[in-house]
Amino acid sequence: MRIKIKMDHMDGEFNNFIMVWTIAASTMCYCHTIGKFIPQGKTRILAVFPAILILLLLPLRLTSVHLGGPTSFILGWLSTFKLLLFALGKGPLSSKPPLSLSYFIFVSLLPIKLFQQHQPSPSNTQNNRDSQGISLKPNRVREKADECNLTHIPREDVSRNTQNSQITKNGHKSSPVNYSFAIIVIVLTLLIPIYAKNEILHPKFKLFLYSLHMYIGLEFILASISLLVRKLLGIKLEPQFNKPYLCTSLQDFWGKRWNLMVNQILHPTIYEPVVNVSTRVIGRKWAPLPAIISTFAVSGLMHELVFYYVKREKRTFEAWEPSWDSMCFFLLHGVCLAIEVSVKKVLKGKWKLPRLVSWPLTVVFVIYTALLLFLPALVRSHVFEKEIKELNAIVEFGMDLYGNYFLKK
């Protein structure tokens, strides 16, 4: 009886999941049509606003962590920001020639970005300008490169990671992808029996397991979506993660390695406008600093919104009572990153910590602050307990299903 009740709830949740994404796809068809007839600017913003409102309301129909969490992250955050950029004629949805309807739906509703060809680095740009009789000071070139690294992935890194995820000439996948997926699946499988002994685990160790589960689960979901799209459309996509556990600085972690889809959405929506405004006030050299803090503040606010979606128990609107833990986490990292960038500008590359020192310092700082500020809000809201119950329900359903199958045999 208990399994039947759980399965009835899962069936209802899955039906709502299909309904939510069907409505979202229909909404993007409407937005694609708007792009053909309404020019970018205020008029298109007004036309797109109802679609943004629908995307913000759709995650309210889901209450599970495993279905509602990714849906709220994608629809409530990424897709809404993509539509805002689309209304202004920017972002991944605005291209020349315009995207076809199928590509528009995939790019707007999924955390993917079409692979772009290698673009000249600042050093190459300097060489080209020198050949034309125009020169840039070395410090200025290095400064421009640092600013690009705040929120952009170097194209050579993108190319290298994308090649690892493509089909080789012999028709087989490269081994790094196979190994990565295998490791992720194994770790996720091992976490289930560990959660069964939740009562005897130390609270700090449980927080560490939760953080590990969140990272691996997020990377698994995003990588699976990317793999599915590549198979369906036969296109190259840029990676969502770039081995964040190898980061050697906060700039390296947030700018080149962690959740790069969010990185590439926040850059044109928040970072660039604030840089443009700050340049007129404090000059180009220091303009990235308030832009960094503003970008992290918006990221913290959107994480609070995602937390609101995930912690709900009913498929209705509930009063939003943010804990502000994640906001504090991202503001702290924004300030620390701004300080790091300032120090680099002052030192001008003359001195930096050895990799053997900077790597453990960065990893420990990120993990410690996440355990201190980011995860406790989810623990207080019993999100992880709900997630464990969902995993146990899936395991019980699988065991019951296969048990009945073998009994019939």
C-alpha contacts under 8 A as a table, 3 or more apart, distances in Angstrom:
res1	aa1	res2	aa2	distance
1	M	4	K	4.97
1	M	5	I	6.26
2	R	5	I	5.21
2	R	6	K	6.30
3	I	6	K	5.04
3	I	7	M	6.05
3	I	393	A	7.47
3	I	396	E	7.52
3	I	397	F	7.12
4	K	7	M	5.06
4	K	8	D	6.09
5	I	8	D	5.11
5	I	9	H	6.33
6	K	9	H	5.14
6	K	10	M	6.16
6	K	393	A	6.87
7	M	10	M	4.83
7	M	11	D	5.94
7	M	397	F	7.74
8	D	11	D	5.07
8	D	12	G	6.25
9	H	12	G	5.13
9	H	13	E	6.13
10	M	13	E	4.95
10	M	14	F	5.97
11	D	14	F	5.08
11	D	15	N	6.12
12	G	15	N	5.14
12	G	16	N	6.22
13	E	16	N	5.09
13	E	17	F	6.07
13	E	62	L	6.41
13	E	63	T	7.55
13	E	64	S	7.37
14	F	17	F	4.83
14	F	18	I	6.34
15	N	18	I	5.22
15	N	19	M	6.25
16	N	19	M	4.91
16	N	20	V	5.97
16	N	61	R	6.48
16	N	62	L	6.72
17	F	20	V	5.18
17	F	21	W	6.36
17	F	61	R	7.87
17	F	62	L	6.83
17	F	67	L	7.08
18	I	21	W	5.40
18	I	22	T	6.05
19	M	22	T	5.09
19	M	23	I	6.20
20	V	23	I	5.32
20	V	24	A	6.17
20	V	58	L	5.86
20	V	59	P	7.39
20	V	61	R	7.39
21	W	24	A	4.81
21	W	25	A	6.07
22	T	25	A	5.17
22	T	26	S	6.27
23	I	26	S	5.03
23	I	27	T	6.09
24	A	27	T	4.99
24	A	28	M	6.35
24	A	54	I	7.89
24	A	55	L	6.67
24	A	58	L	7.87
24	A	75	L	7.96
24	A	109	L	7.58
25	A	28	M	5.13
25	A	29	C	6.40
25	A	105	I	6.36
25	A	109	L	7.41
26	S	29	C	5.04
26	S	30	Y	6.52
27	T	30	Y	5.14
27	T	31	C	6.42
27	T	51	A	5.99
27	T	54	I	7.94
28	M	31	C	4.84
28	M	32	H	6.03
28	M	51	A	7.74
28	M	104	F	7.60
28	M	105	I	5.96
28	M	108	S	7.30
29	C	32	H	5.07
29	C	33	T	6.31
29	C	101	L	7.01
29	C	105	I	7.14
30	Y	33	T	5.20
30	Y	34	I	6.29
31	C	34	I	4.92
31	C	35	G	6.37
31	C	48	V	6.54
31	C	51	A	7.43
32	H	35	G	5.24
32	H	36	K	6.96
32	H	101	L	6.65
32	H	104	F	6.99
33	T	36	K	5.39
33	T	37	F	6.97
34	I	37	F	5.48
34	I	38	I	5.60
34	I	44	R	7.42
34	I	47	A	7.39
34	I	48	V	7.90
35	G	38	I	5.69
35	G	39	P	6.86
35	G	40	Q	7.81
35	G	44	R	7.84
36	K	39	P	7.80
38	I	43	T	7.05
38	I	44	R	5.85
39	P	43	T	7.29
39	P	44	R	6.31
40	Q	43	T	7.12
40	Q	44	R	5.49
40	Q	45	I	7.70
40	Q	86	F	7.66
40	Q	87	A	5.40
40	Q	88	L	5.14
40	Q	89	G	5.32
41	G	44	R	5.53
41	G	45	I	6.28
41	G	87	A	6.14
41	G	88	L	5.24
41	G	89	G	7.50
42	K	45	I	4.98
42	K	46	L	6.33
42	K	87	A	7.78
42	K	88	L	7.93
43	T	46	L	5.26
43	T	47	A	6.33
44	R	47	A	4.87
44	R	48	V	5.98
44	R	87	A	5.22
44	R	88	L	7.67
45	I	48	V	5.13
45	I	49	F	5.99
45	I	84	L	7.09
45	I	87	A	5.08
45	I	88	L	7.36
46	L	49	F	5.23
46	L	50	P	7.80
47	A	50	P	6.86
48	V	51	A	5.35
48	V	52	I	6.44
48	V	83	L	7.07
48	V	84	L	7.80
48	V	87	A	6.85
49	F	52	I	5.07
49	F	53	L	6.25
50	P	53	L	5.03
50	P	54	I	6.23
51	A	54	I	5.07
51	A	55	L	6.28
52	I	55	L	5.12
52	I	56	L	6.31
52	I	80	T	5.43
52	I	83	L	7.17
53	L	56	L	5.14
53	L	57	L	6.34
54	I	57	L	5.13
54	I	58	L	6.08
55	L	58	L	5.34
55	L	59	P	7.47
55	L	75	L	5.55
55	L	76	G	5.87
55	L	79	S	7.64
55	L	80	T	6.82
56	L	59	P	6.71
56	L	75	L	6.87
56	L	76	G	4.85
56	L	80	T	7.68
57	L	60	L	5.67
57	L	61	R	7.91
57	L	76	G	7.95
58	L	61	R	5.91
58	L	75	L	7.86
59	P	62	L	5.58
59	P	68	G	6.36
59	P	71	T	6.28
59	P	72	S	5.23
59	P	75	L	7.44
59	P	76	G	7.11
59	P	309	Y	6.70
60	L	63	T	7.32
60	L	309	Y	6.52
60	L	315	R	5.69
60	L	316	T	6.19
60	L	317	F	6.68
61	R	315	R	4.91
61	R	316	T	7.06
62	L	67	L	7.08
62	L	68	G	4.99
62	L	315	R	6.14
63	T	67	L	7.81
63	T	68	G	5.70
63	T	309	Y	7.56
63	T	310	V	6.51
63	T	311	K	7.66
63	T	312	R	6.08
63	T	313	E	5.86
63	T	314	K	6.41
63	T	315	R	6.30
64	S	67	L	5.60
64	S	68	G	5.18
64	S	69	G	7.25
64	S	310	V	7.15
64	S	386	K	7.74
64	S	387	E	7.62
64	S	390	E	7.67
65	V	68	G	5.22
65	V	69	G	4.95
65	V	70	P	7.99
65	V	310	V	5.91
65	V	383	V	7.36
65	V	386	K	7.20
65	V	387	E	5.77
65	V	390	E	7.91
66	H	69	G	5.72
66	H	70	P	6.88
66	H	387	E	7.22
66	H	390	E	7.92
67	L	70	P	6.04
67	L	71	T	6.29
68	G	71	T	5.06
68	G	72	S	5.90
68	G	309	Y	7.31
68	G	310	V	6.30
69	G	72	S	5.37
69	G	73	F	6.26
69	G	306	V	7.27
69	G	309	Y	7.32
69	G	310	V	5.60
70	P	73	F	5.06
70	P	74	I	6.04
71	T	74	I	5.22
71	T	75	L	5.74
71	T	76	G	7.44
72	S	75	L	5.40
72	S	76	G	4.86
72	S	77	W	7.06
72	S	306	V	5.88
72	S	309	Y	6.45
72	S	310	V	7.71
73	F	76	G	5.62
73	F	77	W	5.44
73	F	78	L	6.74
73	F	306	V	6.04
74	I	77	W	5.63
74	I	78	L	4.98
74	I	79	S	5.97
74	I	109	L	6.87
74	I	110	L	6.66
74	I	111	P	6.66
75	L	78	L	6.04
75	L	79	S	4.94
75	L	80	T	6.51
75	L	109	L	6.76
76	G	79	S	6.65
76	G	80	T	6.18
76	G	306	V	7.44
77	W	80	T	5.48
77	W	81	F	6.21
77	W	302	M	6.73
78	L	81	F	5.32
78	L	82	K	6.14
78	L	111	P	7.19
78	L	262	V	7.01
78	L	265	I	7.17
79	S	82	K	4.98
79	S	83	L	6.21
79	S	108	S	5.60
79	S	109	L	5.82
79	S	110	L	7.75
80	T	83	L	5.14
80	T	84	L	6.33
81	F	84	L	5.00
81	F	85	L	6.31
81	F	265	I	6.91
81	F	269	T	7.34
82	K	85	L	5.14
82	K	86	F	6.05
82	K	91	G	6.39
82	K	92	P	7.11
82	K	93	L	6.92
82	K	108	S	6.56
82	K	265	I	7.08
83	L	86	F	4.75
83	L	87	A	6.09
83	L	93	L	7.71
83	L	108	S	7.65
84	L	87	A	5.18
84	L	88	L	6.61
85	L	88	L	5.11
85	L	89	G	6.19
85	L	90	K	4.79
85	L	91	G	5.21
85	L	93	L	7.83
85	L	268	P	7.81
85	L	269	T	6.86
86	F	89	G	4.91
86	F	90	K	5.33
86	F	91	G	6.10
86	F	92	P	7.75
86	F	93	L	5.71
86	F	94	S	5.71
87	A	90	K	7.48
89	G	94	S	5.60
90	K	93	L	7.24
90	K	94	S	5.41
90	K	268	P	7.90
91	G	94	S	5.70
91	G	265	I	7.53
91	G	268	P	7.24
92	P	95	S	7.04
92	P	107	V	7.27
92	P	113	K	7.04
93	L	99	L	7.06
93	L	104	F	6.42
93	L	107	V	7.01
93	L	108	S	6.79
94	S	98	P	6.58
94	S	99	L	7.54
95	S	98	P	5.02
95	S	99	L	6.56
96	K	99	L	7.76
99	L	103	Y	5.88
99	L	104	F	5.56
100	S	103	Y	5.32
100	S	104	F	5.93
101	L	104	F	4.98
101	L	105	I	6.20
102	S	105	I	5.28
102	S	106	F	6.32
103	Y	106	F	5.13
103	Y	107	V	5.99
104	F	107	V	5.32
104	F	108	S	5.89
105	I	108	S	5.24
105	I	109	L	5.92
106	F	109	L	5.48
106	F	110	L	5.72
106	F	229	V	7.90
107	V	110	L	5.58
107	V	111	P	7.24
107	V	112	I	6.06
107	V	113	K	6.70
107	V	114	L	7.95
108	S	111	P	7.94
110	L	225	I	7.51
111	P	222	L	6.90
111	P	225	I	7.83
111	P	226	S	7.92
111	P	240	Q	7.96
111	P	261	M	6.20
112	I	226	S	6.52
112	I	237	L	6.68
112	I	238	E	7.15
112	I	240	Q	7.54
112	I	261	M	6.82
113	K	237	L	5.69
113	K	238	E	5.71
113	K	261	M	7.36
114	L	235	I	7.53
114	L	236	K	6.28
114	L	237	L	4.68
114	L	238	E	6.18
115	F	235	I	7.98
115	F	236	K	5.27
115	F	237	L	4.53
115	F	238	E	4.99
116	Q	238	E	7.87
117	Q	155	R	7.73
118	H	155	R	5.40
118	H	156	E	6.85
118	H	159	S	7.44
119	Q	155	R	6.57
120	P	123	S	7.84
120	P	124	N	5.58
120	P	125	T	6.18
121	S	124	N	5.18
121	S	125	T	6.20
121	S	145	A	7.95
122	P	125	T	4.90
122	P	126	Q	6.16
122	P	141	V	6.25
122	P	142	R	7.89
122	P	144	K	7.17
122	P	145	A	6.07
123	S	126	Q	5.03
123	S	127	N	6.38
123	S	141	V	6.95
124	N	127	N	5.04
124	N	128	N	6.25
125	T	128	N	5.10
125	T	129	R	6.17
126	Q	129	R	5.09
126	Q	130	D	6.00
126	Q	135	S	6.76
126	Q	136	L	6.47
126	Q	141	V	7.41
127	N	130	D	5.01
127	N	131	S	6.19
128	N	131	S	5.16
128	N	132	Q	6.54
129	R	132	Q	5.01
129	R	133	G	6.36
129	R	134	I	4.86
129	R	135	S	6.03
129	R	136	L	7.99
130	D	133	G	5.03
130	D	134	I	4.90
130	D	135	S	5.00
130	D	136	L	7.89
131	S	134	I	7.23
136	L	140	R	6.64
136	L	141	V	6.65
137	K	140	R	5.24
137	K	141	V	6.44
138	P	141	V	5.12
138	P	142	R	6.24
139	N	142	R	5.10
139	N	143	E	6.03
139	N	348	K	7.01
140	R	143	E	4.96
140	R	144	K	6.13
141	V	144	K	5.15
141	V	145	A	6.22
142	R	145	A	5.03
142	R	146	D	6.23
142	R	348	K	7.87
143	E	146	D	5.10
143	E	147	E	6.30
143	E	345	K	7.04
143	E	348	K	7.89
144	K	147	E	5.11
144	K	148	C	6.28
145	A	148	C	5.11
145	A	149	N	6.28
146	D	149	N	5.06
146	D	150	L	6.57
147	E	150	L	5.33
147	E	151	T	7.79
147	E	288	P	7.20
148	C	151	T	6.26
148	C	152	H	5.64
149	N	152	H	5.19
149	N	153	I	6.57
149	N	154	P	7.25
149	N	251	Q	7.33
149	N	252	D	7.73
149	N	255	G	5.94
149	N	256	K	7.15
150	L	251	Q	5.95
150	L	252	D	7.91
150	L	254	W	7.60
150	L	255	G	4.93
150	L	256	K	7.96
151	T	254	W	7.39
151	T	255	G	4.50
151	T	256	K	7.22
151	T	263	N	6.01
151	T	264	Q	6.91
151	T	267	H	6.16
152	H	255	G	5.98
152	H	256	K	6.61
152	H	263	N	7.48
152	H	264	Q	6.91
153	I	157	D	6.83
153	I	158	V	6.71
153	I	255	G	6.66
153	I	256	K	4.97
153	I	260	L	7.93
154	P	157	D	5.34
154	P	158	V	6.48
154	P	256	K	7.52
155	R	158	V	4.92
155	R	159	S	6.02
156	E	159	S	5.05
156	E	160	R	6.10
157	D	160	R	5.14
157	D	161	N	6.13
158	V	161	N	5.27
158	V	162	T	5.90
158	V	238	E	6.17
158	V	239	P	6.83
159	S	162	T	5.13
159	S	163	Q	6.03
159	S	238	E	7.95
160	R	163	Q	5.26
160	R	164	N	6.50
161	N	164	N	5.14
161	N	165	S	6.71
161	N	238	E	7.84
161	N	239	P	6.61
161	N	242	N	7.51
162	T	165	S	5.19
162	T	166	Q	6.45
162	T	236	K	7.22
162	T	237	L	6.82
162	T	238	E	6.02
162	T	239	P	6.32
163	Q	166	Q	5.19
164	N	174	S	5.96
164	N	176	P	6.55
164	N	177	V	6.79
165	S	173	K	7.18
165	S	174	S	6.63
165	S	176	P	7.72
165	S	177	V	5.86
166	Q	173	K	6.46
166	Q	174	S	7.00
166	Q	236	K	7.63
167	I	170	N	7.88
167	I	171	G	5.81
167	I	172	H	5.63
167	I	173	K	4.78
167	I	174	S	6.63
168	T	171	G	5.36
168	T	172	H	5.52
168	T	173	K	5.97
168	T	174	S	6.43
169	K	172	H	7.44
173	K	177	V	7.19
173	K	178	N	7.29
174	S	177	V	6.07
174	S	178	N	7.01
175	S	178	N	5.12
175	S	179	Y	6.05
176	P	179	Y	5.18
176	P	180	S	5.99
177	V	180	S	5.09
177	V	181	F	6.22
178	N	181	F	5.38
178	N	182	A	6.11
179	Y	182	A	5.04
179	Y	183	I	6.04
180	S	183	I	5.22
180	S	184	I	6.16
181	F	184	I	5.11
181	F	185	V	6.14
181	F	220	F	7.34
182	A	185	V	5.28
182	A	186	I	6.13
183	I	186	I	5.12
183	I	187	V	6.11
184	I	187	V	5.28
184	I	188	L	6.15
184	I	216	I	6.25
184	I	217	G	7.93
184	I	220	F	6.71
185	V	188	L	5.21
185	V	189	T	6.07
186	I	189	T	5.09
186	I	190	L	6.17
187	V	190	L	5.07
187	V	191	L	6.27
188	L	191	L	5.23
188	L	192	I	6.97
188	L	213	H	7.03
188	L	216	I	7.45
188	L	217	G	7.50
189	T	192	I	5.73
189	T	193	P	7.86
190	L	193	P	6.17
190	L	194	I	6.79
191	L	194	I	5.08
191	L	195	Y	6.14
191	L	209	L	7.88
191	L	213	H	7.72
192	I	195	Y	5.24
192	I	196	A	6.62
192	I	388	I	7.71
192	I	391	L	7.06
192	I	392	N	7.50
193	P	196	A	5.02
193	P	197	K	7.15
194	I	197	K	5.57
194	I	198	N	6.96
195	Y	198	N	4.91
195	Y	388	I	6.89
197	K	200	I	5.92
197	K	201	L	6.84
198	N	201	L	5.48
198	N	206	K	7.71
201	L	205	F	6.62
201	L	206	K	6.30
202	H	205	F	5.19
202	H	206	K	6.18
203	P	206	K	5.03
203	P	207	L	6.29
204	K	207	L	5.07
204	K	208	F	6.35
205	F	208	F	4.99
205	F	209	L	6.24
206	K	209	L	4.98
206	K	210	Y	6.10
207	L	210	Y	4.98
207	L	211	S	6.20
207	L	371	L	6.33
207	L	375	L	7.11
208	F	211	S	5.12
208	F	212	L	6.16
208	F	371	L	7.09
209	L	212	L	5.00
209	L	213	H	6.01
210	Y	213	H	5.00
210	Y	214	M	6.13
210	Y	375	L	7.92
210	Y	384	F	7.29
211	S	214	M	5.10
211	S	215	Y	6.25
211	S	370	A	7.88
211	S	371	L	7.58
211	S	375	L	7.34
212	L	215	Y	5.29
212	L	216	I	6.08
213	H	216	I	5.30
213	H	217	G	5.66
214	M	217	G	5.17
214	M	218	L	5.89
215	Y	218	L	5.23
215	Y	219	E	6.13
216	I	219	E	5.18
216	I	220	F	5.95
217	G	220	F	5.05
217	G	221	I	6.14
218	L	221	I	5.22
218	L	222	L	6.16
219	E	222	L	5.23
219	E	223	A	5.84
219	E	240	Q	7.70
219	E	241	F	7.08
220	F	223	A	5.19
220	F	224	S	5.94
221	I	224	S	5.16
221	I	225	I	6.23
222	L	225	I	5.16
222	L	226	S	6.17
222	L	240	Q	6.86
223	A	226	S	5.02
223	A	227	L	6.06
223	A	240	Q	7.29
224	S	227	L	5.07
224	S	228	L	6.11
225	I	228	L	5.14
225	I	229	V	6.21
226	S	229	V	5.23
226	S	230	R	6.15
226	S	237	L	7.11
227	L	230	R	5.14
227	L	231	K	6.23
228	L	231	K	5.15
228	L	232	L	6.17
229	V	232	L	5.05
229	V	233	L	5.83
229	V	234	G	7.50
229	V	235	I	7.76
230	R	233	L	5.44
230	R	234	G	4.90
230	R	235	I	5.26
230	R	236	K	6.48
230	R	237	L	7.21
231	K	234	G	5.38
231	K	235	I	7.84
239	P	242	N	6.97
239	P	260	L	7.40
240	Q	258	W	7.59
240	Q	259	N	5.50
240	Q	260	L	5.02
240	Q	261	M	5.84
241	F	244	P	6.93
241	F	257	R	5.48
241	F	258	W	5.45
241	F	259	N	5.43
241	F	260	L	6.06
242	N	256	K	6.93
242	N	257	R	4.35
242	N	258	W	6.67
243	K	246	L	5.84
243	K	247	C	7.65
243	K	257	R	6.05
243	K	258	W	7.77
244	P	247	C	5.49
244	P	253	F	5.99
244	P	257	R	4.86
244	P	258	W	5.55
245	Y	363	V	6.71
246	L	359	W	6.75
246	L	363	V	7.93
247	C	250	L	7.46
247	C	252	D	5.67
247	C	253	F	5.11
247	C	257	R	7.25
247	C	359	W	5.99
247	C	362	T	6.80
247	C	363	V	6.95
248	T	252	D	6.19
248	T	253	F	7.24
248	T	355	R	6.44
248	T	358	S	5.08
248	T	359	W	4.20
248	T	360	P	7.70
248	T	361	L	7.92
248	T	362	T	5.91
248	T	363	V	7.76
249	S	252	D	5.01
249	S	253	F	6.12
249	S	358	S	6.47
249	S	359	W	7.02
249	S	362	T	5.51
250	L	253	F	4.90
250	L	254	W	5.99
250	L	255	G	7.88
250	L	333	H	7.79
250	L	336	C	7.91
250	L	337	L	5.91
250	L	340	E	7.76
250	L	362	T	6.59
251	Q	254	W	5.52
251	Q	255	G	5.39
251	Q	256	K	7.58
251	Q	337	L	6.34
251	Q	340	E	7.73
251	Q	341	V	7.70
252	D	255	G	5.34
252	D	256	K	5.32
252	D	257	R	6.59
253	F	256	K	5.91
253	F	257	R	5.07
253	F	258	W	5.78
254	W	257	R	6.12
254	W	258	W	5.41
254	W	259	N	7.88
254	W	263	N	7.53
255	G	258	W	7.23
255	G	260	L	7.60
255	G	263	N	6.95
256	K	260	L	7.00
257	R	260	L	6.56
259	N	262	V	5.86
259	N	263	N	6.62
260	L	263	N	4.71
260	L	264	Q	6.11
261	M	264	Q	5.23
261	M	265	I	6.34
262	V	265	I	5.10
262	V	266	L	6.05
263	N	266	L	5.41
263	N	267	H	6.21
264	Q	267	H	5.39
264	Q	268	P	7.31
265	I	268	P	6.23
265	I	269	T	6.51
266	L	269	T	5.14
266	L	270	I	5.45
266	L	271	Y	6.45
266	L	295	T	6.66
266	L	299	S	7.99
267	H	270	I	5.82
267	H	271	Y	4.73
267	H	272	E	6.02
267	H	295	T	7.82
268	P	271	Y	6.07
268	P	272	E	5.28
268	P	273	P	7.23
269	T	272	E	6.81
269	T	273	P	6.94
270	I	273	P	5.75
270	I	274	V	6.26
270	I	291	A	7.33
270	I	294	S	7.16
270	I	295	T	5.65
270	I	298	V	7.88
271	Y	274	V	5.43
271	Y	275	V	6.14
271	Y	288	P	7.80
271	Y	291	A	5.06
271	Y	292	I	6.59
271	Y	294	S	7.33
271	Y	295	T	5.77
272	E	275	V	5.05
272	E	276	N	6.21
272	E	291	A	7.44
273	P	276	N	5.13
273	P	277	V	6.33
274	V	277	V	5.12
274	V	278	S	5.90
274	V	287	A	7.87
274	V	288	P	7.98
274	V	290	P	7.21
274	V	291	A	5.05
274	V	294	S	7.59
275	V	278	S	5.05
275	V	279	T	5.89
275	V	284	R	7.82
275	V	287	A	5.22
275	V	288	P	5.62
275	V	290	P	7.59
275	V	291	A	5.52
276	N	279	T	5.31
276	N	280	R	7.02
276	N	287	A	7.70
277	V	280	R	5.70
277	V	281	V	6.99
278	S	281	V	5.07
278	S	282	I	5.87
278	S	283	G	6.86
278	S	284	R	7.62
278	S	287	A	4.93
278	S	288	P	7.81
278	S	290	P	7.29
278	S	291	A	7.73
279	T	282	I	5.57
279	T	283	G	4.31
279	T	284	R	4.68
279	T	285	K	7.89
279	T	286	W	7.67
279	T	287	A	5.11
280	R	283	G	5.91
280	R	284	R	7.81
282	I	285	K	7.97
282	I	286	W	6.41
282	I	287	A	6.26
283	G	286	W	6.08
283	G	287	A	5.97
284	R	287	A	5.08
284	R	288	P	7.65
285	K	288	P	7.36
286	W	289	L	5.80
286	W	342	S	7.88
287	A	290	P	6.33
287	A	291	A	6.74
288	P	291	A	4.92
288	P	292	I	5.97
289	L	292	I	5.22
289	L	293	I	6.57
289	L	338	A	5.21
289	L	341	V	7.68
289	L	342	S	7.71
290	P	293	I	5.16
290	P	294	S	6.01
290	P	338	A	7.84
291	A	294	S	5.08
291	A	295	T	6.03
292	I	295	T	5.17
292	I	296	F	6.31
292	I	334	G	6.01
292	I	335	V	7.92
292	I	337	L	7.54
292	I	338	A	6.41
293	I	296	F	5.21
293	I	297	A	6.13
293	I	331	L	6.63
293	I	334	G	4.68
293	I	335	V	6.02
293	I	338	A	7.03
294	S	297	A	5.00
294	S	298	V	6.31
294	S	334	G	7.94
295	T	298	V	5.29
295	T	299	S	6.23
295	T	334	G	7.80
296	F	299	S	4.87
296	F	300	G	6.09
296	F	330	F	5.35
296	F	331	L	5.92
296	F	333	H	7.51
296	F	334	G	5.36
297	A	300	G	5.08
297	A	301	L	6.29
297	A	327	M	6.59
297	A	330	F	6.36
297	A	331	L	5.70
297	A	334	G	7.61
298	V	301	L	5.01
298	V	302	M	6.22
299	S	302	M	5.17
299	S	303	H	6.17
299	S	327	M	7.84
299	S	330	F	7.01
300	G	303	H	5.08
300	G	304	E	6.29
300	G	326	S	5.58
300	G	327	M	4.15
300	G	328	C	7.50
300	G	329	F	7.43
300	G	330	F	5.36
300	G	331	L	7.27
301	L	304	E	5.09
301	L	305	L	6.47
301	L	326	S	7.88
301	L	327	M	6.06
302	M	305	L	4.94
302	M	306	V	6.30
303	H	306	V	4.98
303	H	307	F	6.08
303	H	326	S	6.64
303	H	327	M	7.67
304	E	307	F	5.02
304	E	308	Y	6.23
304	E	322	P	6.12
304	E	323	S	7.62
304	E	324	W	6.95
304	E	326	S	6.51
304	E	327	M	7.13
305	L	308	Y	5.01
305	L	309	Y	6.48
305	L	322	P	7.91
306	V	309	Y	5.13
306	V	310	V	6.29
307	F	310	V	5.14
307	F	311	K	6.08
307	F	378	L	7.27
308	Y	311	K	5.58
308	Y	312	R	6.61
308	Y	320	W	6.62
308	Y	321	E	7.80
308	Y	322	P	7.27
309	Y	312	R	5.94
310	V	383	V	7.08
311	K	378	L	7.52
311	K	381	S	5.96
311	K	382	H	7.30
311	K	383	V	5.64
312	R	315	R	7.61
312	R	318	E	7.55
323	S	326	S	7.74
323	S	377	A	6.47
324	W	327	M	4.90
324	W	328	C	6.18
325	D	328	C	5.20
325	D	329	F	6.28
325	D	373	L	5.29
325	D	374	F	5.90
325	D	376	P	7.62
325	D	377	A	6.25
326	S	329	F	4.80
326	S	330	F	6.20
326	S	373	L	6.21
326	S	374	F	4.85
326	S	375	L	7.98
326	S	377	A	7.74
327	M	330	F	5.31
327	M	331	L	6.02
328	C	331	L	5.10
328	C	332	L	5.96
328	C	373	L	6.93
329	F	332	L	5.25
329	F	333	H	6.35
329	F	369	T	6.83
329	F	370	A	7.07
329	F	373	L	5.46
329	F	374	F	5.98
330	F	333	H	5.02
330	F	334	G	5.89
331	L	334	G	4.88
331	L	335	V	6.10
332	L	335	V	5.28
332	L	336	C	6.13
333	H	336	C	5.00
333	H	337	L	5.88
334	G	337	L	5.13
334	G	338	A	6.11
335	V	338	A	5.04
335	V	339	I	6.23
336	C	339	I	5.06
336	C	340	E	6.15
337	L	340	E	4.90
337	L	341	V	6.14
338	A	341	V	5.15
338	A	342	S	6.13
339	I	342	S	5.00
339	I	343	V	6.20
340	E	343	V	5.22
340	E	344	K	6.30
341	V	344	K	5.06
341	V	345	K	6.19
342	S	345	K	5.08
342	S	346	V	6.25
343	V	346	V	5.10
343	V	347	L	6.07
344	K	347	L	5.15
344	K	348	K	5.69
344	K	349	G	6.33
345	K	348	K	5.05
345	K	349	G	7.66
347	L	350	K	5.60
347	L	351	W	6.64
348	K	351	W	7.98
349	G	352	K	6.99
353	L	357	V	6.37
353	L	358	S	5.82
354	P	357	V	5.39
354	P	358	S	6.14
355	R	358	S	5.05
355	R	359	W	5.64
356	L	359	W	5.81
356	L	360	P	7.05
357	V	360	P	6.02
357	V	361	L	6.38
358	S	361	L	5.18
358	S	362	T	6.00
359	W	362	T	5.36
359	W	363	V	6.23
360	P	363	V	5.16
360	P	364	V	5.90
361	L	364	V	5.34
361	L	365	F	6.06
362	T	365	F	5.14
362	T	366	V	6.16
363	V	366	V	5.26
363	V	367	I	6.14
364	V	367	I	5.23
364	V	368	Y	5.81
365	F	368	Y	5.22
365	F	369	T	6.02
366	V	369	T	5.46
366	V	370	A	6.09
367	I	370	A	5.08
367	I	371	L	6.16
368	Y	371	L	5.18
368	Y	372	L	6.08
369	T	372	L	4.89
369	T	373	L	5.77
369	T	374	F	7.15
370	A	373	L	5.39
370	A	374	F	4.61
370	A	375	L	6.18
371	L	374	F	6.11
371	L	375	L	5.57
371	L	376	P	7.05
372	L	375	L	7.01
372	L	376	P	6.89
373	L	376	P	6.24
373	L	377	A	7.69
374	F	377	A	6.70
374	F	378	L	7.89
375	L	378	L	5.41
375	L	379	V	6.40
376	P	379	V	4.89
376	P	380	R	6.11
377	A	380	R	5.21
377	A	381	S	6.27
378	L	381	S	5.07
378	L	382	H	6.27
378	L	383	V	5.35
378	L	384	F	6.85
379	V	382	H	5.07
379	V	383	V	6.11
379	V	384	F	6.25
379	V	385	E	7.91
380	R	383	V	7.75
382	H	385	E	5.15
382	H	386	K	6.30
383	V	386	K	5.14
383	V	387	E	6.18
384	F	387	E	4.79
384	F	388	I	6.11
385	E	388	I	5.11
385	E	389	K	6.28
386	K	389	K	5.11
386	K	390	E	6.27
387	E	390	E	5.08
387	E	391	L	6.30
388	I	391	L	5.05
388	I	392	N	6.15
389	K	392	N	5.06
389	K	393	A	6.05
390	E	393	A	5.02
390	E	394	I	6.22
391	L	394	I	5.11
391	L	395	V	6.23
392	N	395	V	5.02
392	N	396	E	6.02
393	A	396	E	5.07
393	A	397	F	6.00
394	I	397	F	5.08
394	I	398	G	6.12
395	V	398	G	5.08
395	V	399	M	6.13
396	E	399	M	5.11
396	E	400	D	5.96
397	F	400	D	5.06
397	F	401	L	5.92
398	G	401	L	5.05
398	G	402	Y	6.09
399	M	402	Y	5.30
399	M	403	G	5.76
400	D	403	G	4.96
400	D	404	N	6.12
401	L	404	N	5.38
401	L	405	Y	6.25
402	Y	405	Y	4.86
402	Y	406	F	6.18
403	G	406	F	5.35
403	G	407	L	6.15
404	N	407	L	5.01
404	N	408	K	6.22
405	Y	408	K	5.31
405	Y	409	K	6.45
406	F	409	K	4.87
